[in-house]
Amino acid sequence: MSSSALLAYDLVRTYGTRRVLDGVSLTASPGHRIGLIGENGAGKSTLLRLLAGAEEPETGTVVRPEDLGYLHQEMPFDADATIADVLDDALRSSHADVAALESPSSMTLEEYGVVLERAQLHDAWDADRRAELVLDGLGLGALAHDRPLGSLSGGQRGRLALAAVLIRRPAALLLDEPTNHLDDAAAAFLEAQLRDLPGAVVLASHDRAFLDAVCTDLIDLDPSVDGPTRFGGNYTGYQAFRLAERDRWQRRFEEEQEQLDELRRAVAVTAHQVAPGRERRDSEKMGYGHTAGRVQQQISRRVRNAGRRLDDLTRTQVRKPPAPLRFNATALASASADGVLVAARSLTVPGRLSVDRLDVLAGDRLLVTGPNGAGKSTLLAVLAGRLASTGTVERRGGLTVGLLTQDTVFPDPDRTVAAVYDQTVGPDRAASVPLRSLGLIAPRDVARPVGELSVGQRRRLALALLIADPPELLLLDEPTNHLSPTLADELEDALGPGPGAIVVASHDRWLRSRWPGQELRL
């Protein structure tokens, strides 16, 4: 149905002095599921709000179907509203259409056709069964329908909001990070539901497994050689495409730099030939009076032409592509390549953790998995020496250990990002591994006080400190949280040849499915 397509033309949106979206266009036709990817701040949520009509662009237009579903961060219900109230609201349109079709005498034939088409699109006759199926699939089936929303956890309210839009089956659907708060089973259920929708879907997500399973198209809002990139295919296909595009960007950058060097030399040499007071060669002195003016004009013209080409290319040259994320291993060049770094026996933290035996060897790659509450973060804290436990933990003498926690707090909130980085890694390391080169902190945030950073930005700074000066034992708790899919890919690539031993606790399905090392399931 063409009326169900979602269209955006040349959208521009600015906050303060920062232009978040600059001429973005999008066409989402029925049956297409478009994934928006990119760094935090790239404009994914902004674009969704513009598509939904929750905000207006400075310039550009949006054409949206009347039946548009948008997954809000907060549901438009009071805390004393019940789950039944949410379900009634989600089912109201389907119930009304079925009732109207069962009493068609009040409608014209044209009106009947419109209602019938809408009911078929929304599968209205199956709405009640679908509601129970969706609640079960998202882990909400055991909740009493008379339970007030104020008694639900944040994760439960988020899953109920998602359930409401899935029950409605709108003609077009907008989702912002829909797999937040979902376990593996619920995420797989959501993927199947979205693949079954006949309408258009536009979603923003950091979940690479979800993007791969659902999307027919991807739009990468991160900077590239030609601006935002649209790719027809899933995330696996986009990975190969992105690497090829980065190689093309690198080659174009290198070719342009060679041209710039040649033009600078040409301008300098040719300009020297017409410089005032330059001594003429013997070959120039003969017939000088006859040809000198013409020769000088030709040389001057070449100088002007080369100068114009140099100015044009300098103005339009592509910027250098960002270097992929890599650990700086200089500090560990002399570290022992073998032996046990940590030996743990009979570890117990009452109510949180129980591990009989664990040895972490130099060079190990260990993935710690398990459901929420299984003790993944607790184990990392014990290995780092930040949490007491019963049993024994023996560390090799002089062992350096670094821990990336899920919630990072810096002691002096007034210090700038740059000052924290320089002070922590030292001036020499900060000079050899500039913070900007890591791609973890946006240039506009380098001079901000760390107390003004979001949780995600603080974690990215903490990760930057560990990457620039890696320890012999690196402990990472959900390291891909708050990273764009591209940056998460780069981090995983860096973990393989990275220095020292690495222990990662993660629920990231994409990372877990591709982990090359050992796994400890709690």
N, C-alpha and C positions, 0 to 999 in steps of 0.2 A: 504494500500500500504506500503510494508516494506520499500520502498525507502523514505517514508515520515516520518519515525521514527527519533527521535532525541536522540542520545546516548552520554553519557559522562562516562569516566572511570578514576577513581582515580585522580581527579583533585586537584592539589596543587597550591595555589597562595599566595605569600607573598609580603607585602608592608613594606619595611624597615626591621625591625626585627620582625614584627608581621605577623604570619601566619594566614591568614583570612580563607582559605579553606585548609583542610588537608585530602586529599584522598576521596573527595566526588564523588560518582557515581550516575548516573541518567539515567533512560530509560523512554522516553515519546513517546508512540505509538499513532497512529491516534485514535481519539475518546477519548483520556485521557486528562484531564485538571488538571495539577499539580500546586498547590499553594505552594509557598515558604514563610515561616513565620519565625519570629525570631526578636531579638532585632536589633536596628540600629547598624551596624558594624558587624553583624553576618555573612555577606557574600552574602546576597540575590542579590543585584545589581551586585556584582562581578561575581557571578555564571552566571547571565544572560549575562553579557558582554563576558564571556568565551564561553558560548553556542552560542552567536551570532558571535563570531570571532572578536569582537572589541578589545579584549585582548587575549594574549596567556598565558596558564598556564606554570609554571616552569616544571611540569611533568604532565603526563596524556594526554588523547586524547579525541577529540570530533568528532563525526560523525553526520553531519547535512545534511538535504535535500537541494538541490539547491534553492528551492523556500521557503525561510525563511523570515518571517516578524518580524521586531524588532521595537518596539515603542521607538524611540529616544526621549531624553529630548528636543532636538531642531531639527526642520525639516531642511533638507539639501536644503533650498531655501533662496534666498536673500530677504531682506525686501521689495523690489519693485516687487517681484513675486506676482501673484494674486491667489485667491482661485481656479480659473479656471485652473491655471498651476498645482496646487497640484492635482486636480481631473483628469486632463489629464494624469499625470504621474501614478496615481493609476489605471486608466482604460486602459492604453496603452497595457498591455499584453492581456487582455480579448478582446479588439478590434482587435488586430493583429491575435489572434487565430480564432475569428469568420470570419474575412476576408479571412484567409487562408483556412478554411473549405468550404467557399463559392466558392473558386476557387482551387479545389483540383488537377487540372491537373499538377501542378508543383511539386507535392509530390509523393513519392513512397507510397505504401500501408502501409509500416511500419511507415513512417513519419506521414502519415495521422492518424494512430492509436494513436501515441504519442500525437499529437495535440488534437485529439478528447478527449482522456482521460484527458488531462490537462484542456481543456475547460469545461468538465463536472465537474471536481473537483472544478473549480473556478466559476461554474455557469455563464459562460461568456455571454450567451445570455440575462441574466437578469441584467447585470452589471450596465447599466445606470439607470434603475429603482431603483436598490439597492443603488446607490450613493445618489439619492435624499432621499430615505428612511432613510439612515444612517445620512445624514445631519440633517434631521428633528428630528430624534430620539435623537441626541446629542445637540439639541438646536441651530443649525447653519443654519436651513432652510431659515431664513429670511435675511441672509446676501447675498448681491449682489456678483455674481461670479467674477466680475471685481475688487473687493475690494482688495487692496494690503495687504500683510501679516503684513507689518509694522504698519498698522492702527488697527490691532486686539489687544485685551488685551491678557495677558499671558494665562488666562484660555481659551480663544477662540482659541489661537494657539495650546494649548495642546489638545483640543477637535478635532481640524482639523487634527492633526497628528494621533490621534486615529481613526478618520473617514477614513483616507487614508489607514491604514492597514486593517480595516474591509472591505472596498470596494474591496481590492485586494483578500481577502480570500486565503492567502498563505497556503501551505501544512503544515507548522509549524509556530507557532506564539509565540513571546516572548513579555511580557508586564511587565513594571515596574510601579507599583502604578497607574493602569489605571483609578481608580475612582476619583483621584484628580481632582478637578474643575467640578465634576458632581453633579447635584441635584438628588433628589430621582428618578424622571422620567427617566433621562438620564442613571442613574446607572442600573435601571431595564431593560431599552432597551439594554444596553451593555451585561447584564447577558443573555438575550434571544439570542442575536447575537452569543455569545461565545458557548452557549449550542448547537447552530445549526451548528457550524463549524465541518466538518468531520475530520479535521487534528488534530495534537497534539498542545496543548497550555501549556506553562509554564509561570507562572505569579508570581510576588511578590506583596504582598498587606498587609496593616494593617486593611483593611475593613472586619470585621468579617461577616457582612451580605452578602457581595459579595463573600467571600470565601465559605460560606455555600450554596449559591445559585448556584455556578458555578463548584466548584472543585470536581473531582472524586478521587483525591489523594492529600495528604499534605505532605510536607517535612519540618520539624521543625529543623532549624539550630542552635537553642539555645542548650547549653550544657545539656546533660542528662547522665544517668548512662552508656549508651552504645554509646554515640556520637549522631550525627544527627538521628532524628526519622522519618521514613516513615510510613504513615498511609493511608490505602485504605478507603476513605470515605470523607464526607464533614466535615465542622467545628463543627457542633453539635456533631457528632460521635467522633471527635477528642477530644473534651472537656472531655468527660467521660473517654476516653482512657488515656489522659494525667494525669488525677487525679489518675487513677489506677497505672500508671507507676510511678508517684511521690511517692505513698504509697510503691510501690515495692522498689524504690530507698532508701526511708527512712528505710524500714525494713532491706535491705541489709547493709546499713551504720551501723545501730545499732547492727546487728549481727556481723559484722566485728570488731566493736569497742569492743564488748564483747570478741571475740576471741583474740584480741590484748591484752586486760587486762589479760586474762587467761594465755597467753603465757609469758607476762612480769612477772607475779607472778611465773609461773613455772620456768622460767630462774633464777629469783632471789632466790627462795627457793632451787632449785637443785644446783645452784652454791654455795650457802652457805654450802651445804653438803660436797663439795669437797674443801672448802676454806682452804688454808694453816694455820696450827696452831689450827684448830678447835678441841676442846676437844671431844674425842670419848666417846660414851655411853657405859655402862657396857656390853650390849649385843654385841657391836662391839669388845670389848677387848678380849673376849673369842674366840680363834681361829683367832686372828687378823693376825698373821703371815701367816696363811694358806690361808685365803680368801681375805685379805685386798686389794691386787692388783687387783683381779678380780672385786670386788665391786666398787672400785674407777674407774676402766675403764668403767663399766656399767654406773655409774653416770655421768662421763665425757662425754660419748657418748650421754646420754639424754640431757645434757646441750647443746652440739653442735647441736643436732637435733632440739631442741626447739628454739635455737638461729637462726638457718637457717630458720625455719618456720616463726619466728618473723620478720626477715629481709625481707623475700619474701612477707609476707602480708603487712608489712609497706610500701614496695615499690609499691605494686599494689592496695592498698586499694582505694575504691571509696571515692571521696570527699563528704563532708556533703551537702545535697541538700539545695538550697537557701530557706529561710523561705518565706512564702507568704506575700504579702504586707498587712500591718495592720496599722491602726491609733494608736498612743500612746495616751491613754486617761487620763493619770495621771493628767494633768493640769486641767482637767474639772471635777475632782471627786467631787468637792464641788459646781459645777455650778447648778443653779436652773433647775429643770426638766420640768417646765411648764412656761406659760406666753408668752406674745408677745415680741419678740426681736426687730422687726422693723415694724412700721406702716407707710405706704406710701399712700398719697391721692393726686389725681389730678396731677400726675407726668407728666411733659412735658419737653422734650428737642427738640426745634424746628427742624423739618425735620428729627428727629432721633427716637423719642420715645413718646408714649402717653399711660399712664396707669391710669385708674380711681382710683382703690383701690387695695392694696396688703398688707396683713398681713403675716409676717413670724413668726411662733411660734417656741419655743424651741422644738427640736426634729423633726422639719419638714424635709421632703425630697421633694423638689420642682424642677421640670424640666421645663426649659424655652426653647420653641421651636419656629420655624418660619423661613421663608426664609432669605437668606442673605440680610442685610439692614433693617431687621424688628426692630432692636434695642436690640437684646439679650445682646451684650457686653455693650451697653450703660446702660441698666438696672442694670447690675452687678456693673458697675462703680458708678452709683448713689447710690445704696444700700451700697457700700463700703465707700461712702463719698468722692470719688475722682473726682466727676463730679457734677457741679451745675445743678439744674433744678428748674423749677417753681413748685408750689405745696408744700407739706410738707412731710418731712421724719423724723419720731421720732424714736430714738434708745433707748433701755433700758440703764440706767445709768451703766457705766463701761463695756459696751459690748465690747468684743474683736472680731474683724473682720479680716479675711484673704481673700485675693483675688489672684487667679491665673489668670493672664492675658495671652493673646495669644502671646505676645511678651515681654519677661522679660529682663530687663536691670539692671545690678548690678552697684552700684555707683563707685566702685573701680575695674577696669578691671584687675589690676595686682595681686589682692589677689587670692590665690589658692582656689579651690573648698573646700578643707578641712578647710581652715581658715574661709571662709564665713560661712560654716555650723557650726563650733564651736562657732564663734562669735554670730551668729543669735540665735541659740537654747540654748546657754550657755554650759559651760564645763560639768556640771552634766548631762544634758539631752544628750549631744553628747556622753558621756561615756555610758549611759544606753541604748541609741538608736543609735548605730554606723551607720554612713552614709552607709557603705558597706552592712549593714544588710537589707537595704530597697530595694536593687536591682534596683535602679533608675539610678545610676551612675556607669559606668564601673570602676573597680579598677585602670586601667591604666590612668583614667582621674582625679583621686582624687587630684593629685599634680599639675594639670594644672591650669594656671591663668584662671579666669572665662571669661576674654576677648577673649580667644582663643576658647571658646566653640561655637558650632553651636546653632541656635535658639532652636532646639529641646532639646539639652543638657541643655541649660539654663532653659528651662521650666521644665525639669525633676528635676533639682536642686531646683527650686522654689517649686515644688510639694513636694520634700523631706522635705523642711523646714516646710511646712504646716502639713505634716503627722507626723513628729517627735514632733511638738509642736502645736497641733490643736487649733484653736480659737473656741469661742462659735458659731460664724456664719462663715461658710466656703462657699466662692463663687468661683466656678470653671468654667472658660470659655474654652470650648472645651477640657476637661481634658484628653481625650483619644488620642488626636493628638500626634504623635511622640512616641506612646507607641506600643510595640508589642502586638499582639492579646492576648497572655498569660498574660502580665502585665496589659492590659486593663481589662481582666476578673477579675484579682485579685483586681484591684482598685474598680471595681463595687461591688465585694463581700465585700470590706472594707467599702464602703459607707453605706451599709445597717445598720450594727451595729455601725458605726462610731459615735463619740461623737458630741454633739451640733446639730445645724441646718445646713443643706446643701442645697445650691441652685446651680444647674448645668445648664449651657447653652450649648446645643450640637446639632449638625446635625447628629451625629453618629446613623445610622439606627438600629444597633444592640442594643445599649444602650436604644434608645427610645422605641423599641418594647418590652423591658423587664423592663422598669422603674416601680418600685413598689409603688411610691408615687404619689403626685399630679402633674398636668401639667398646665402650663400657656403658651398658644400659642399667640404670638404677630403677 
